[in-house]
Amino acid sequence: MKVEFKSSRGLRTCFSRLGHFIASHPVFFASAPVLISILLGASFSRYQVEESVEHLLAPQHSLAKIERNLVNSLFPVNRSKHRLYSDLQTPGRYGRVIVTSFQKANMLDQHHTDLILKLHTAVTKIQVPRPGFNYTFAHICVLNNDKTCIVDDIVHVLEELKNARATNRTNFAITYPITHLKDGRAVYNGHQLGGVTVHSKDRVKSAEAIQLTYYLQSINSLNDMVAERWESSFCDTVKLFQKSNSKVKIYPYTSSSLREDFQKTSRVSERYLVTSLILVVTMAILCCSMQDCVRSKPWLGLLGLVTISLATLTAAGIINLTGGKYNSTFLGVPFVMLGHGLYGTFEMLSSWRKTREDQHVKERTAEVYADSMLSFSLTTAMYLVTFGIGASPFTNIEAARIFCCNSCIAILFNYLYVLSFYGSSLVFTGYIENNYQHSIFCRKVPKPEVLQEKPAWYRFLLTARFSEDTAEGEEANTYESHLLVCFLKRYYCDWITNTYVKPFVVLFYLIYISFALMGYLQVSEGSDLSNIVATATQTIEYTTAQQKYFSNYSPVIGFYIYESIEYWNSSVQEDVLEYTKGFVRISWFESYLNYLRKLNVSTDLPKKNFTDMLRNSFLKAPQYSHFQEDIIFSKKYNDEVDVVASRMFLVAKTMETNREELYDLLETLRRLSVTSKVKFIVFNPSFVYMDRYASSLGAPLHNSCISALFLLFFSAFLVADSLINVWITLTVVSVEFGVIGFMTLWKVELDCISVLCLIYGINYTIDNCAPLLSTFVLGKDFTRTKWKKRKEKKNPENREEIECVEMVDIDSTRVVDQITTV
């Protein structure tokens, strides 16, 4: 079935001439794509892998990136001398481990406390050998002001807990989420103690999980390389420790885990890809095969996949030569090409089977191109438009943009190679068919009278129908005997158009729409980066454990005041505290106000007294000295000192697994920063990806809507009846609506990757429904039901009389010369 197009006679003539030209030079058009693929594909042996996950998955135009640049300008990161929370500006290098138990045991009891401290000791003793020197954690750790390694405060808590047990002290208590160390420091442990059960006054009774983090320096290339190797040794050490302590479950994670697991997705999916390829090859060969050994075309099914492979190799070579880098999203490109390429190859094969067998191969090829290439060209244009919009600057996610760009290149070469390589393959198999040679073994098929003397298995393999065996007036289209064609024409059409079946079809459609609506109303947007990696990876295991045990509080959010405000003014103090109300505050500002109250000093001081007390008394106290890097002072010409910028850290009581709640928190703080009297910004490295959450339904859905509208508008000027466009619109809407709904019911979140699938689904739907709808709508002579299952009537008055003269040369090559009269 073909879609009827307006004003297509000129295009059909051009494609007919192209097909005749290709059939006249099949060797050239078969060999040229192979040579081009080999030359361009050879460069792919030295492909580069994209290392930056942020570059791929974070929005290119992100407000969080602007906020990060402003934060870095205010508080430049010096990784050799900055304390723990300063590392929130950039992720940096680190190793992280969650320790829990299979029996939900208390990680704060004596046995598990000793076990965790033992693991901590093993981690600090990790060595990274380099020529002439072995690096340990002490050499590459982030240093404190006293030149000692910064470690998680929970380590100090566990050490104090162990000492209290050793000295039989019973007055030591851990509070949650803020506890106090023996040096007087108040430390936040909300992300270090998980599954916490508390007594009164927030005293911790038990904790089901403990998380340790080890921050590393990366101030130069050598230091970064050593830190990267240390992270690898860290994972090996933790896994080795897990083997010797089977009663606990340990989840390691490093700054490189997401990137490594993202790249590992290609290797993990190899088994599934090979299985899919085997199934596709099998189905392609079966769909091109039939019982007639001469007219069967199994090699064309395989050569169609070879055509797609050559186009993929060519596109990969071009991408590599132009500086493109490989990432695991490229795995989706071959599947897009399979849908596009197999559609074109099957269309050509279907058109070949409709041509007259008594024609020369060149004439048959010309008819094939005239009949199928217009539809395939328009399909290619639709693919290029939809993915071209995705490759445009409108797409804010780089991974999606690169995927669409590569898909456009691959589809273009797929189209050219189907025209050339597959067309030449069709010509070669056409000569094999015209010579009555076996479609697989290419040997001459004997006449029926010779086959009668052969065994049954031999006759089965060499079953063929000769043209001279066809009785006069009998329809000579032997391809009607194809199993799938027979099933659809003789059984399925009669069943689907049965009066008693139609109500059930309508009922099934209503059930389909009902479930789709139920899923659509629950659609959720995706921003969890763990969804981009394979399931059985380190990232997934760690993320699952973190969300299970450490989701009571949001990530630590930096609160940056970037103007000189009157901190000594009580009304300003109230404003700052009001903006951070409801958060767990890790703040120099609140600690300073409490410090003044302990000294019985009013917090509403003159400016000079306030700054003098802040610089000379508060920040020099041991328990508050770690706040020195959170305040920026500047001297004026009269030796006055101003606080030009400051920062504090906030933690919200929320569920991190609920991305919508976390994003709402971010947007609330941003709106507050615009309307507040105090100029401030909030930032956390995860906000760069949270902006992706906001754009996951924005730009991609916007692009998909543009694509759908363009395709429907485009088809309105091409189809012969406007009713076809109406039915296509309804079909596309039903399919897309169902895909979104059932995707949600299957717990698949709507992100940029799934929206790309929706864009591809538009093309797929139009490709498959347009021919059927066109044939259905244009049926004028019969009722709609009969027009699906119509049969050609024989009319002796309009029958073609064909006189054929068969000549056989020395090589037994059959050549047909014909004179046709109507």
Summary of the structure (lengths in Angstrom):
residues: 822
radius of gyration: 36.0
end to end distance: 25.8
largest distance: 119.1
contacts: 2546
relative contact order: 0.12
helix: 58%
strand: 14%
